Amino acid sequence: MPVSNDDATIRKLHCHLDEWRALTVAELESIEGGDWKTLEEIQSKKALLRQDIEELESAFSSSPTMPQDRKEAERKRLRQIATELLALEKKNEAVLSERIVEADRELKHSNKTIQSLRHVQKAYGSGRPSFWQAYS
């Protein structure tokens, strides 16, 4: 039995959504591992995938040959998938926000350490003869 264009579009759409899910899971792993290069690569892949998903969704929505009841059933499935994907995305956003707060805290601590070291360096480089020079 030949596959209709509508069936092929829906199948591709679901495959792309599965790929989006896998990339989103990989994003979380990258965020948790602090692998920012991989995270950037994943986000680039998702940007391209987003375009494909939007085109497929548009083709699905505007299909004149798909019966309306089937279209509604498929929309319901797509909403369920979208809800799941949105939850994964929100989790990634929360974890990334936590990592940003941690990095900011570390940066502030490092800045304080650098400032303290500069004060110590000034004490050594003040131009005054050191106490120990009297013994040399």
C-alpha positions as CSV (number, residue, x, y, z in Angstrom):
1,M,0.0,0.0,0.0
2,P,1.6,3.3,-1.0
3,V,2.2,6.0,1.6
4,S,0.3,9.2,1.1
5,N,2.0,12.6,1.3
6,D,0.1,13.3,4.5
7,D,1.4,10.1,6.1
8,A,5.0,10.9,5.0
9,T,4.7,14.4,6.4
10,I,3.4,13.2,9.7
11,R,6.1,10.5,9.9
12,K,8.8,13.0,9.2
13,L,7.3,15.4,11.7
14,H,7.4,12.8,14.5
15,C,10.9,11.8,13.5
16,H,12.0,15.4,13.8
17,L,10.3,15.7,17.2
18,D,12.0,12.6,18.4
19,E,15.3,14.1,17.3
20,W,14.5,17.3,19.1
21,R,13.8,15.3,22.3
22,A,17.2,13.5,21.9
23,L,19.0,16.8,21.4
24,T,17.2,18.3,24.4
25,V,18.4,15.4,26.6
26,A,21.9,15.9,25.2
27,E,21.7,19.6,26.0
28,L,21.0,18.8,29.6
29,E,24.0,16.5,29.7
30,S,26.1,19.2,28.2
31,I,24.9,21.8,30.7
32,E,25.4,19.5,33.7
33,G,28.9,18.6,32.4
34,G,29.8,22.2,31.6
35,D,30.5,21.3,27.9
36,W,29.6,24.6,26.4
37,K,31.1,23.8,23.0
38,T,28.8,20.8,22.6
39,L,25.9,22.8,23.9
40,E,26.4,25.4,21.2
41,E,26.6,22.7,18.5
42,I,23.4,21.1,19.8
43,Q,21.6,24.5,19.7
44,S,22.8,25.0,16.1
45,K,21.3,21.7,15.2
46,K,18.1,22.5,16.9
47,A,17.8,25.8,15.0
48,L,18.0,24.0,11.7
49,L,15.6,21.3,13.0
50,R,13.2,24.0,14.1
51,Q,12.9,25.3,10.5
52,D,12.1,21.8,9.2
53,I,9.6,21.2,12.0
54,E,7.8,24.5,11.2
55,E,7.7,23.6,7.5
56,L,6.3,20.1,8.1
57,E,3.8,21.4,10.6
58,S,2.6,24.0,8.0
59,A,2.3,21.3,5.4
60,F,0.4,19.1,7.8
61,S,-2.0,22.0,8.8
62,S,-2.7,23.1,5.3
63,S,-3.2,19.6,3.9
64,P,-6.4,19.6,1.8
65,T,-6.5,15.8,1.6
66,M,-6.4,14.8,5.2
67,P,-9.7,14.2,6.9
68,Q,-10.6,16.7,9.6
69,D,-11.1,14.0,12.3
70,R,-7.7,12.5,11.6
71,K,-6.1,16.0,11.6
72,E,-7.7,16.7,15.0
73,A,-6.4,13.4,16.4
74,E,-2.9,14.1,15.1
75,R,-3.0,17.7,16.5
76,K,-3.8,16.2,19.9
77,R,-0.8,13.9,19.7
78,L,1.4,16.8,18.6
79,R,0.2,18.9,21.6
80,Q,1.1,16.1,24.0
81,I,4.6,15.8,22.4
82,A,5.0,19.6,22.5
83,T,4.0,19.7,26.2
84,E,6.6,17.0,27.0
85,L,9.3,18.8,25.0
86,L,8.4,22.1,26.7
87,A,8.9,20.5,30.1
88,L,12.3,19.3,29.0
89,E,13.3,22.7,27.7
90,K,12.2,24.4,31.0
91,K,14.3,21.9,33.0
92,N,17.3,22.7,30.8
93,E,16.6,26.4,31.3
94,A,16.5,26.0,35.1
95,V,19.7,24.0,35.2
96,L,21.4,26.5,33.0
97,S,20.3,29.3,35.2
98,E,21.7,27.5,38.2
99,R,25.0,27.1,36.4
100,I,25.1,30.8,35.5
101,V,24.5,31.7,39.2
102,E,27.3,29.3,40.2
103,A,29.7,30.8,37.6
104,D,28.8,34.3,38.7
105,R,29.5,33.4,42.3
106,E,32.9,31.8,41.3
107,L,33.8,34.9,39.3
108,K,33.0,37.2,42.2
109,H,35.1,35.0,44.5
110,S,38.0,35.0,41.9
111,N,37.8,38.8,41.6
112,K,38.0,39.2,45.4
113,T,41.0,36.9,45.4
114,I,42.7,38.9,42.6
115,Q,42.0,42.1,44.5
116,S,43.6,40.7,47.7
117,L,46.6,39.5,45.8
118,R,47.1,42.9,44.2
119,H,47.0,44.5,47.7
120,V,49.7,42.0,48.8
121,Q,51.7,42.7,45.6
122,K,51.6,46.5,46.4
123,A,53.0,45.8,49.8
124,Y,56.0,44.0,48.2
125,G,56.5,46.6,45.5
126,S,56.0,49.8,47.5
127,G,59.5,51.0,46.9
128,R,60.4,51.0,50.6
129,P,63.3,49.0,51.6
130,S,62.2,45.8,53.1
131,F,62.8,45.0,56.7
132,W,65.0,42.0,55.6
133,Q,67.3,44.2,53.5
134,A,68.9,45.5,56.7
135,Y,70.3,42.0,57.2
136,S,71.7,41.5,53.7
